[in-house]
Amino acid sequence: MGITGDQYVGEYEGHIIELVRNAWVKTLELRIDGNKVASESCMLPHNITLTGAFEHNGVQHSVTAISLDRFPFTTDTIEVDGNLLALTKSK
């Protein structure tokens, strides 16, 4: 993780899905198309699951972001409708 945090970005059907960890305010956010849909404090290391949803062509899609704490590292994944999304670390 960088000094200010890190960010993982994936794309699904033209929608940008992000998992953003902010080391300054100790939060983990799930964003869909730039809008925060879920957030949780990560002051103390623990496993976090964030959920959200978006609509594409009249179909509702569920998004699940999971951050597993494996001290001193974390493993972050995002699933759309149960399928893993390819992520790129951008910070």
ZIZIJO-V846406 format. One record per residue. N is the residue number from 0. RES is the residue in three letters. BURIAL is I if it has 9 or more other C-alpha atoms within 8 Angstrom, else O. Layout:
[[N;RES;BURIAL] [N;RES;BURIAL]]
//
This chain:
[[0;MET;O] [1;GLY;O] [2;ILE;O] [3;THR;O] [4;GLY;I] [5;ASP;I] [6;GLN;I] [7;TYR;I] [8;VAL;I] [9;GLY;I] [10;GLU;I] [11;TYR;I] [12;GLU;O] [13;GLY;O] [14;HIS;O] [15;ILE;I] [16;ILE;I] [17;GLU;I] [18;LEU;I] [19;VAL;I] [20;ARG;I] [21;ASN;I] [22;ALA;I] [23;TRP;O] [24;VAL;O] [25;LYS;I] [26;THR;I] [27;LEU;I] [28;GLU;I] [29;LEU;I] [30;ARG;I] [31;ILE;I] [32;ASP;O] [33;GLY;O] [34;ASN;O] [35;LYS;I] [36;VAL;I] [37;ALA;I] [38;SER;I] [39;GLU;I] [40;SER;O] [41;CYS;I] [42;MET;O] [43;LEU;O] [44;PRO;O] [45;HIS;O] [46;ASN;O] [47;ILE;O] [48;THR;O] [49;LEU;I] [50;THR;I] [51;GLY;I] [52;ALA;I] [53;PHE;I] [54;GLU;O] [55;HIS;O] [56;ASN;O] [57;GLY;O] [58;VAL;O] [59;GLN;O] [60;HIS;I] [61;SER;I] [62;VAL;I] [63;THR;I] [64;ALA;I] [65;ILE;I] [66;SER;I] [67;LEU;I] [68;ASP;I] [69;ARG;O] [70;PHE;O] [71;PRO;O] [72;PHE;O] [73;THR;I] [74;THR;I] [75;ASP;O] [76;THR;I] [77;ILE;I] [78;GLU;I] [79;VAL;I] [80;ASP;O] [81;GLY;O] [82;ASN;O] [83;LEU;O] [84;LEU;I] [85;ALA;O] [86;LEU;I] [87;THR;O] [88;LYS;O] [89;SER;O] [90;LYS;O]]
//
